[in-house]
Amino acid sequence: MMRQRALVAAGLLLAAAAAGAAANDFPTQARVEFVVGCMNQRGGPTYDNMYRCSCAVDRMAARFAYGEFAEAETFAMLRSTAGERGGMFRDPPRARELVAALKEAESEAERACFVN
């Protein structure tokens, strides 16, 4: 009985670890691009900017799977495309949902990581 409980507990821990790894699947290159872009928006490469922008990308990675994050960023960047072509980035319900989730995550990361 005790051995069964230990096996179940070990299995639950492994499942939790695997779920955490799957939820935090941002490739290194994507993390670096995010941090470099973030630092450039905040005045350049300083230690404080690197630290805060690293915090922000960690927040994004905790909230989104990488594919969903990339899709949300694409919708957000291309939604200002004029005319009919831009409609495919503005109009679908998925686009609106992902852009709203991205903005919410960015606001949360701003509050958590960029406190002065």
BELRAVEN-V870585 format. One record per helix or strand of 3 or more residues. SS is the DSSP state (H for helix, E for strand). FROM is the first residue (numbers start at 1). LEN is the number of residues. If there is no record, write none. Layout:
ss->SS from->FROM len->LEN
ss->SS from->FROM len->LEN
This chain:
ss->H from->2 len->22
ss->H from->28 len->14
ss->H from->47 len->17
ss->H from->66 len->13
ss->H from->83 len->8
ss->H from->93 len->21
